[in-house]
Amino acid sequence: MSNTPLYRLAWRRAARRPLQYVLFVLGVAIGVAMMVSIDLANGSARRAFALSTDAITGKATHRVVGGPAGLDEDIYRRIRAEVGFSPAAPVVEGYVAVPQLGGQPVRLVGIDPVSYTHLRAHETVLDLVCRLLLEKKK
């Protein structure tokens, strides 16, 4: 079975209304370009958020996660003092409702800037000296 009659019919119709077919092809091209750009923007935003979260939380090797009620604050002290794992740093994560945004939930990340400096990948020598001085005072 040959598609020649179908092509001939399509060509005749396109020859009668060329502007309609040009606008059709242009509309499809713009639609595809919009979908690709939206997908790229979403991927970029997702990657930027992941990188910023990693910069805040640092290069942790272990994680202590609490349930819905959270964790007792004494656990952090016991991990650092009794167990002797001094490179521990608390990070509190959760979702809070923001009234200014109509009650929309926003992710909140809280850190202790003094105790987590040794976990950051971008720590400088000055940061290291300050951390060691602070630890010796304790």
C-alpha positions, -999 to +999 in steps of 0.1 A: +000+000+000+015+033-010+012+066+008+015+087-024-022+097-025-020+109+011+011+130+004-005+145-027-036+154-007-016+170+021+005+189-004-026+203-022-041+214+011-008+230+022-004+248-011-039+263-007-032+276+029+005+280+033+003+306+061-018+282+082+008+255+080+037+278+087+019+290+118+011+254+128+047+244+126+058+276+144+033+269+172+045+233+177+081+245+177+074+272+203+054+247+224+083+222+224+108+250+232+087+261+262+085+226+276+122+221+273+130+254+289+106+247+318+121+213+323+156+228+323+146+256+348+131+230+372+162+208+370+184+238+376+164+250+406+163+215+421+201+212+417+207+246+432+186+238+462+204+205+467+238+222+465+228+249+490+215+223+514+247+203+511+267+235+518+247+240+550+247+205+563+283+197+553+298+163+546+282+143+574+289+106+576+263+097+602+228+109+609+207+106+640+170+112+630+142+117+655+106+107+651+076+130+650+083+141+686+119+149+678+150+141+699+159+149+734+186+177+735+207+156+759+215+131+731+237+156+713+256+163+745+261+126+752+273+120+716+300+147+719+310+142+756+304+106+766+309+088+733+338+111+724+325+119+689+335+156+688+329+163+652+292+162+657+270+191+648+232+195+652+211+203+622+174+208+627+151+205+597+114+209+594+085+225+576+068+256+590+037+274+578+043+311+568+013+333+574+026+359+549+024+333+522-011+322+530+000+294+553+022+277+527+047+253+542+084+263+538+114+241+546+134+255+575+170+243+582+186+254+615+223+249+623+247+256+652+274+277+634+301+271+660+299+233+662+295+225+625+325+244+610+347+213+608+321+196+586+320+223+559+339+216+527+348+253+523+365+257+557+396+279+556+427+277+578+414+307+598+382+289+604+401+259+616+422+279+640+391+297+654+374+263+659+404+248+677+406+279+700+369+276+708+372+239+716+402+244+739+382+269+760+355+243+767 
